[in-house]
Amino acid sequence: VVDGVSWRILLEDLQQAYAGLPLPAKTSAYKHWAEQMEAFAHGEVLQTEVAYWQQQLAGPVDQFPEDGAPGGGIESLTLTLDKARTAQLLKTANAAYRTRIDELLLTALARTLCAWSGQPSVL
């Protein structure tokens, strides 16, 4: 059983081996990587940011309108992108801001929630 990301890596390695090219150097084990990430999370660099992020979370949490309440209700919109628009979204739209597509889509969701709720931001 192979996941989609590992499958692509495996295929790249197989293509290199088939072409007679040397395989890339062995990478870190997952356990080692996880230990390094934990050390970084508790390290001095991120600890200097703790107060800032706690301040961001300290404000009041506004509730979104509920169904049946003024401004509430459920709407549904289904949008399908053709091949050209999909390519534009995946390759061009995010390049303008040097973002990943997931960051661009998350921003669109946040802006939509702000417009829908009338709130200036979404935590």
PyMOL commands that set and color helices and strands:
alter all, ss='L'
color gray80, all
select helices_A, chain A and resi 4-18+30-41+44-47+50-57+83-93+95-97+101-117
alter helices_A, ss='H'
color red, helices_A
deselect
rebuild
show_as cartoon
